[in-house]
């Protein structure tokens, strides 16, 4: 009976030591979590969790790259087109006019900057601003030549091609068709940015779980080592 009592006391001491180790480990883990809390009051894992304004870069990557290329085309083609006999009057390369600046360079730059924002930004508002820049630039390519005489911002010129078919292609490539494509891409990007897909929600839920998993695994291993150490002196 005496041996049974001694064994019970030893078992009780071991259980107390295990409980104390677990308590200390939980206290240290809470202190570490408080130390890593960011300015918002959340832990580092929660701070890295995507919020409602976060958007993956892949959401606007394709549209953004196409908008950059089309914007560069619209802004540069009036200056390099004469090299290929594909131009509007005046038929001289690298000749600046107010009409080219307002009707081609300005909307082309807006579309290119909007596409760049779509490619590099992960913030929904910033990417949306880029999409709106592209929409405005595309719309101005379409209506700018009509409003230019009313606003007195310069003459867009006329196609240099003698054949009506080539002249129509030049009109589409410089203004109407180019603007329609840019407007479509910008509107499509706006539509994709206006919704939060199920994939975004799943990614937001997966990030904190993956960040907490190494901590819990390391804590379990540390607790197991402490239990083995506490049992050795008793043996």
PyMOL commands that set and color helices and strands:
alter all, ss='L'
color gray80, all
select helices_A, chain A and resi 2-35+44-47+57-59+61-84+98-120+124-151+164-174+176-193+198-234
alter helices_A, ss='H'
color red, helices_A
deselect
rebuild
show_as cartoon
